[in-house]
């Protein structure tokens, strides 16, 4: 009986890690960014999504494999590769995660406002309390796995309904996904940053390490988790893009104050608006959980007291994010800015992991595939180039 339960438990953890990564990526910023850039690039935005998925795959596989084989979290691998770099990486990821989480909290408020007409600020507070409750459980990891899996499925089903209601031009979208009329560097940086930038790339791997899924013998399962998370994220992104494109093609207006809400409402009326509220809330609250868990996982190994009080620090992280949102407001700008910020963190974190992939003291007899290293460095170069282009564009 014990032999039968172990694979079930391992499968649950693998899918939990995949959904944690995917639902961390599919946050309110994800919904907002996708709608905003579809409005700007129309069907050509499909190419940006395709490019982001390819970059996602190479970034995730490199990071998930190196960390789980070593059995060490990103900051520890970094410190053992380049002295002191782990502290820099932890500071960058935690800061980026905080920016993201302010936007995530904002998204929960927007979601409950659309679904139930609850004022945005009250919706944010209610959602923060719900997320905090997860980390009051003794088995917080298992509670988190179950939570993100259920809400991930809910999001996928509801977005599929909106795609059906919006009647998008599938042929045009398919053509422009491989043959775009225009490509926007800022869109690529923001999209990749919002999907695998900052803390998101490390979310699944850190969850697996916490659950003890480490070592070369588990690589096939690790690969499976990474591919599952990326595929789920890609499907939701493409479906949301198609829904937005369908609404725009029908000549309906996208409201700049809440772009994704207007897509759902234009596609399916009042029902669509309520559906949007549920999707936005599910996307936001799972991202609140993912951002807080992963950001704190970068800090807790620096001192035993941080490790011991992990759940309380996660709760504090969420409380600070909520307080800052209530003071700052302006959620839509925060959501787009968060993706751009995290896009700059990806080249730094991935570079360190790629250097570590050749460190036999960390990885023992494991040989990281050369093609994966080459692909990883290509992602670093592309994201660095697009990031510099974006900065130049801001100041031009």
ChimeraX attribute file (.defattr): number of C-alpha atoms within 10 A of each C-alpha:
attribute: neighborCount
match mode: 1-to-1
recipient: residues
	/A:1	5
	/A:2	6
	/A:3	7
	/A:4	8
	/A:5	10
	/A:6	11
	/A:7	11
	/A:8	11
	/A:9	10
	/A:10	17
	/A:11	15
	/A:12	16
	/A:13	24
	/A:14	27
	/A:15	23
	/A:16	26
	/A:17	30
	/A:18	31
	/A:19	34
	/A:20	32
	/A:21	35
	/A:22	33
	/A:23	31
	/A:24	36
	/A:25	34
	/A:26	27
	/A:27	31
	/A:28	36
	/A:29	33
	/A:30	30
	/A:31	26
	/A:32	22
	/A:33	25
	/A:34	26
	/A:35	28
	/A:36	22
	/A:37	21
	/A:38	23
	/A:39	21
	/A:40	12
	/A:41	19
	/A:42	24
	/A:43	30
	/A:44	24
	/A:45	30
	/A:46	28
	/A:47	23
	/A:48	26
	/A:49	21
	/A:50	16
	/A:51	16
	/A:52	23
	/A:53	21
	/A:54	15
	/A:55	22
	/A:56	25
	/A:57	19
	/A:58	20
	/A:59	30
	/A:60	24
	/A:61	22
	/A:62	23
	/A:63	25
	/A:64	26
	/A:65	24
	/A:66	29
	/A:67	27
	/A:68	25
	/A:69	23
	/A:70	23
	/A:71	23
	/A:72	19
	/A:73	23
	/A:74	28
	/A:75	27
	/A:76	22
	/A:77	24
	/A:78	24
	/A:79	17
	/A:80	15
	/A:81	21
	/A:82	12
	/A:83	11
	/A:84	13
	/A:85	19
	/A:86	24
	/A:87	17
	/A:88	15
	/A:89	23
	/A:90	25
	/A:91	16
	/A:92	22
	/A:93	28
	/A:94	23
	/A:95	17
	/A:96	24
	/A:97	31
	/A:98	23
	/A:99	22
	/A:100	32
	/A:101	34
	/A:102	27
	/A:103	33
	/A:104	35
	/A:105	33
	/A:106	33
	/A:107	33
	/A:108	34
	/A:109	29
	/A:110	29
	/A:111	32
	/A:112	27
	/A:113	22
	/A:114	23
	/A:115	21
	/A:116	12
	/A:117	13
	/A:118	16
	/A:119	13
	/A:120	21
	/A:121	19
	/A:122	15
	/A:123	23
	/A:124	29
	/A:125	18
	/A:126	15
	/A:127	23
	/A:128	22
	/A:129	14
	/A:130	13
	/A:131	20
	/A:132	20
	/A:133	13
	/A:134	19
	/A:135	21
	/A:136	13
	/A:137	13
	/A:138	10
	/A:139	10
	/A:140	13
	/A:141	20
	/A:142	15
	/A:143	16
	/A:144	22
	/A:145	20
	/A:146	17
	/A:147	20
	/A:148	28
	/A:149	20
	/A:150	12
	/A:151	20
	/A:152	24
	/A:153	14
	/A:154	15
	/A:155	21
	/A:156	18
	/A:157	13
	/A:158	15
	/A:159	23
	/A:160	16
	/A:161	17
	/A:162	25
	/A:163	23
	/A:164	15
	/A:165	18
	/A:166	22
	/A:167	17
	/A:168	22
	/A:169	15
	/A:170	12
	/A:171	10
	/A:172	14
	/A:173	23
	/A:174	15
	/A:175	14
	/A:176	18
	/A:177	19
	/A:178	14
	/A:179	13
	/A:180	18
	/A:181	13
	/A:182	13
	/A:183	14
	/A:184	16
	/A:185	18
	/A:186	20
	/A:187	26
	/A:188	26
	/A:189	30
	/A:190	29
	/A:191	29
	/A:192	29
	/A:193	30
	/A:194	31
	/A:195	32
	/A:196	29
	/A:197	31
	/A:198	36
	/A:199	39
	/A:200	28
	/A:201	29
	/A:202	24
	/A:203	27
	/A:204	31
	/A:205	34
	/A:206	25
	/A:207	26
	/A:208	24
	/A:209	20
	/A:210	15
	/A:211	15
	/A:212	13
	/A:213	22
	/A:214	22
	/A:215	19
	/A:216	19
	/A:217	10
	/A:218	14
	/A:219	17
	/A:220	10
	/A:221	17
	/A:222	27
	/A:223	17
	/A:224	15
	/A:225	26
	/A:226	28
	/A:227	17
	/A:228	19
	/A:229	26
	/A:230	23
	/A:231	17
	/A:232	19
	/A:233	25
	/A:234	21
	/A:235	14
	/A:236	21
	/A:237	26
	/A:238	18
	/A:239	19
	/A:240	25
	/A:241	27
	/A:242	30
	/A:243	30
	/A:244	33
	/A:245	29
	/A:246	27
	/A:247	24
	/A:248	20
	/A:249	17
	/A:250	14
	/A:251	9
	/A:252	14
	/A:253	14
	/A:254	20
	/A:255	12
	/A:256	14
	/A:257	12
	/A:258	15
	/A:259	20
	/A:260	27
	/A:261	27
	/A:262	23
	/A:263	28
	/A:264	28
	/A:265	19
	/A:266	24
	/A:267	26
	/A:268	20
	/A:269	14
	/A:270	14
	/A:271	13
	/A:272	24
	/A:273	22
	/A:274	22
	/A:275	24
	/A:276	29
	/A:277	26
	/A:278	24
	/A:279	27
	/A:280	31
	/A:281	31
	/A:282	28
	/A:283	30
	/A:284	33
	/A:285	31
	/A:286	29
	/A:287	33
	/A:288	34
	/A:289	27
	/A:290	29
	/A:291	33
	/A:292	27
	/A:293	27
	/A:294	27
	/A:295	27
	/A:296	25
	/A:297	27
	/A:298	24
	/A:299	20
	/A:300	17
	/A:301	17
	/A:302	15
	/A:303	9
	/A:304	10
	/A:305	10
	/A:306	16
	/A:307	15
	/A:308	12
	/A:309	11
	/A:310	19
	/A:311	22
	/A:312	14
	/A:313	20
	/A:314	20
	/A:315	23
	/A:316	15
	/A:317	22
	/A:318	24
	/A:319	17
	/A:320	14
	/A:321	24
	/A:322	23
	/A:323	14
	/A:324	16
	/A:325	21
	/A:326	18
	/A:327	8
	/A:328	10
	/A:329	15
	/A:330	13
	/A:331	22
	/A:332	20
	/A:333	14
	/A:334	20
	/A:335	26
	/A:336	24
	/A:337	19
	/A:338	26
	/A:339	29
	/A:340	24
	/A:341	23
	/A:342	29
	/A:343	28
	/A:344	23
	/A:345	22
	/A:346	25
	/A:347	25
	/A:348	17
	/A:349	28
	/A:350	24
	/A:351	20
	/A:352	21
	/A:353	26
	/A:354	22
	/A:355	15
	/A:356	24
	/A:357	27
	/A:358	19
	/A:359	18
	/A:360	12
	/A:361	11
	/A:362	19
	/A:363	20
	/A:364	13
	/A:365	10
	/A:366	16
	/A:367	13
	/A:368	18
	/A:369	11
	/A:370	11
	/A:371	10
	/A:372	16
	/A:373	21
	/A:374	13
	/A:375	17
	/A:376	26
	/A:377	19
	/A:378	15
	/A:379	23
	/A:380	21
	/A:381	14
	/A:382	17
	/A:383	23
	/A:384	19
	/A:385	14
	/A:386	21
	/A:387	24
	/A:388	16
	/A:389	15
	/A:390	20
	/A:391	11
	/A:392	10
	/A:393	11
	/A:394	9
	/A:395	6
	/A:396	6
